[in-house]
């Protein structure tokens, strides 16, 4: 089959005979049910290794304990033992040793082993990110709220968001309570395990800085309801989280709440003395009651300063990544694994991606395609049944 593929005489080939042969040796791959491509590749490499194994009679070898010996010595010994039972071109190209460390929870003894592997199953890094706006309501009642624009992973949860917010604000993540708001009322609390995909974009996401909870205290939520006007039932300010003693009296609670909302209350205007007497003073009072469209609205500035509107808040654009070693772009060439190799005299362990197996669909069914790099022209191609098309390298992963 490989010779036919590289002969240059065929536009495509049907691997029916190959599939039939695989099905005879591994019944799980017979028929036309959905199969896993990695399982098939693993079976093929293992079968080829056994067929090409130069060791016909495998000796019994007792594995020694690693003790306190250096890793280089233990790894070399494990490789020599493995090669006494396995020796093929498949081993030379695809096999290696993976270090495993076990610590006994009772005696704290450390056991190091080097186990052979043919492939490594690794999760693909997901660098897809999104931005979420979160407005922080601070405990300091003299401090205006801050709107943060945070970069978070799409597949993350609220706990990931809290970590990013903590880095941006300098406040421990445990001192925040997140909620989304509707008309300045808490619509729902955002629990740490909630997926970020369930949080919409916009400026309705709030983080409340919690007070340090002293012994015998509890945290209460205070909401601000505006005076009813023409049937309105809105709240004019996001809630505050305050720390109060358990068993507090109604009068003490009132004073505590008042101390927190005092900066929001409308101050009484200073006495106004008009040199022309009562007529001028009366005119000023009338102007104060004019609507905002009036060209002589002397009270407009007072009204605006009595509410904490978004214009009063600072905006910080913060980009925080959860993983310090994560890259923003997927690299398909030059994966340097040298720092993970015990043998420092080993050839440079730099790898380039040469092929990708893609599955479209669900667990029980779907369609496979493949993308591979041509060793002759260095270009990528997409293989979809009998169709072969060029592919840009940036679209491979």
Residue, then its C-alpha position, 0 to 999 in steps of 0.5 A: x500500500x505504501x509503495x502504491x501511494x508513493x509510486x506517482x501512478x495513482x491519484x488515490x488508492x482504496x486501502x480495502x485490502x489493508x483494512x481487511x488484513x487489519x480486521x483479521x488480526x484485530x476484530x475490533x477494527x473490522x466492519x464499518x463502525x466508528x473507530x479511534x484513529x490513535x487506537x488504530x495507529x497504536x495497534x499498527x505500530x505495536x504489530x509492526x514492532x512485534x513482527x520486526x523484533x530481532x529478539x526471538x527468545x525474550x529472557x526474564x529479567x528482574x528489575x532493580x530498585x532505583x534506590x538513591x542512584x542518579x536518574x541517568x544511571x537508572x534510565x540507562x539501566x531500564x533502557x538496556x533491560x527493555x532492549x534485551x526483550x525488544x529490538x526493532x526499527x519501530x523501537x529505534x524511531x518511536x519508543x522512549x522512556x518516561x520517568x514516573x515518581x511515586x511517594x509513599x504517603x506513609x513512609x515518604x519513600x520515593x520510588x523512581x521508575x522509567x517506563x517505556x512508551x510509544x506515544x504520549x497522550x497530551x491535551x491540546x492547549x486551548x488558547x481561545x480567549x474572550x474578554x469579560x468586563x467586570x465592575x468592582x465595587x470596593x469596600x472603601x466607600x470613598x473609592x469609585x467603582x472600577x471597570x476591568x476588561x479581563x482576558x480569560x479562557x473561553x473554556x474556563x470557569x468563574x474561578x479562573x476569572x477570579x484569579x485573573x481579577x485578583x492579579x489585576x486588582x491586587x485583592x485576594x480572590x477569596x475576598x470577591x463575590x461575583x454576580x450579574x446585575x439587572x437594574x442594579x439588582x443582583x440577578x444571580x450569584x456567579x459561583x466559582x464552578x460556573x462555566x464562563x460560557x454561561x456569562x454574557x458579555x456586557x457591563x452587568x458583571x459585578x465583583x463585590x470586595x468583601x470585608x474581612x469577616x471578623x469573629x461573630x460577624x456576618x456579611x449582609x447585602x444592602x440595596x438602594x431603591x429609588x423613590x417611586x416615580x410614575x410606577x418606577x421600581x428601579x434601584x439607583x446603585x449597585x448593592x454594597x456588602x457590609x460587615x455587621x455583628x450578629x444580633x445587631x439591633x435595628x438602630x445599630x444596623x441603620x447607623x452602619x448602613x448610613x455610614x456606608x451610603x453617606x457619600x451617595x446622599x445628596x448634600x443640602x445646598x449651602x445658604x444662598x444670599x442674593x444682594x437683590x433680596x427675596x425676588x432674586x432668591x425666588x428666581x434661583x429656586x425656580x431655576x433649580x426646578x427646571x428640567x435638564x433641557x433648560x439653559x439655566x439649570x443651576x442644580x444639574x451638577x449637584x444631581x449628577x454628582x449624587x450618583x455613581x454613574x459609569x462616567x465616574x468610574x475608571x477603566x482598566x484594560x488588563x490582559x492576564x494569561x493563566x499559564x505563564x508558559x502559554x503561547x498566543x499562537x500555535x507553533x507547528x515547528x521547532x518543539x524543543x524537548x531538550x530540557x526534558x531529556x536526561x541524557x545531556x549528550x543526546x542529539x537535539x530533541x527538536x520536533x516538527x509537526x508532520x501530520x494531523x488526524x481530524x475527526x468531525x462529528x460525535x463519539x459514535x459517528x462522524x468523518x475523518x480527514x487528515x492533514x500532512x506535510x509533503x516532505x518534498x515540497x514542504x507544503x501542507x495538504x488536506x486529505x479528505x477521502x479521494x480529495x487532496x487540497x493544499x492547506x496553509x500552515x497557519x490553518x493546520x492546528 
